[in-house]
Amino acid sequence: MKRLSLILGLMVFMDCSPARADMTVYAVHALARVRPRDRALSADRIAIGAARNEYEPLQVVVRGGRETLRGVRMNITDFKTSDGDVIAASNVTFYREQYVNVAQATPRSRDGAGWYPDALVPFTAAAPIRRQGARFGGAPFDVDPDVNQPVWVDVYVPRDARAGTYTAVITVTAGEERPREITVTLTVWGFTLPDTPSMRSNFGKLGLDIAIKHGVEMNSREFQVPEWYYGEALAACRISPIIPNTLYPIVRPDGSIDPSKTHAGLQRWISTFHVTGFPLRLLGDDPTGRDRIRNLTHLRAMVAYLEEHGWEKMAYVYVLDEPNSAAEYEDVRRRAALVHEAVPDLKVMCTEQPVPDHAGWGTLVGSVDIWVPMWPLFDEASIRERQRAGEEVWTYTAQTQGKRGQDTPYWEIDFPLLDFRVPMWISWRYGLEGILYWSPVWWSVTRDMWEDPGTYRVGKDVYNGEGALFYPGVDAGVDGPVMSVRLKQIREGLEDYEYLKLLAEREGFTRAQELVREVASSWTEWNPDAGALYRTREAIARRIAAAR
């Protein structure tokens, strides 16, 4: 059983003495998950570290005493060094962590049913705030007696920040309570993370569920407002937001394209959000039959258009999702042949592993260029063979599949937060280039994600938070999304991936691999101690900084 300890001495200095004051305030690291009735700690300082152009989070927990705390507020000073360098407080964002109730545990759940801090309601929001009708607010907030209220704190280090040790103070106030302070020490490492993510991604469409929850018509001008903010939130987490329907070039009846009305918007989306993938679409219900000629024309036109603007390396065709029969395997082969006939170098993606479940289905080798095996179906030998052939490998997760006793990380709410971060370490371990997730906004199954996070159901089984890394922002009075703690941890893992890439560039792949194994060795074996990840990450940062 891999279980995340909530008490670590690495990043937080604490004496663990019981709270005696009416209001208790303490700090914990970002991988800690604080439940409503967890024992209060005593930690008035915390240390974090980050590169330039990186976010580094921490949590501040406010616990009520004998009476309800009213009007809790939080602010932070500028970060300063002893030499006078400053990182302005405007680079810090506060979120109140909204608890959601997991009434029925996900199959294989490691943490069980109960209340989880997951939705991150911003104190202020980048998206336009519409206060009327909001059910959930950021700050000020109240805290019930003897209950914890965690606050997520994102610290962004600007690209022009100087390396060094910075200090800031978070002040917490509530009614007539004496203000409490948390000292934050920030180490800024002497290197910078790139704007464009090194790991490619596809996290599914930003579509109908957003339109329904935000009360707008799909693909309308009104829809494009929240769609932009959802895309912006994904990009801030180093995830490439999918190209919107309205920004694909207009397709003529013969399959040729007219990008004149969409190009400016598409260029803005790609450049603003540092897009790493451009899925091309097959047209019609029968792309290899009656729609064949139209598709040949379309794919050639699209690739020519992308080449004209330097985007062709992002292109691929996601031909079929999870083929699971001889007929579906044959369909993949037919579609791949069509794609390669149209443009020989255009890559074909399929969510499948190189070794089929049944030998009688035949092989997809020679048809697929981007393999996307599910974590529990990952076979190292066959993957290495495809990589040696020059093919690309991503991975994905869905539900809690896999063999008993060989659990992989799972992305449901009722699993440790380390499950959302460690997959990027494992991906680096195997030289994987991308990650796929089927949706960040699957709210259709539950009428209210805030009250019922059971977003995916199979028979009597409930998968809490499956396909839903966002909460609909309208409930918090914003036109965009409310992010989750889970999504932030995925961001942290993608930042870790950048660290490993930089280390490999400076000291070689072998050295990076040695350090990765201190955190994770395979899709079924990883260190459940968050402290090991933090220690290894700091060691990597120091080596990168020293190598410059």
Disulfide bonds with the S-S distance in Angstrom:
none
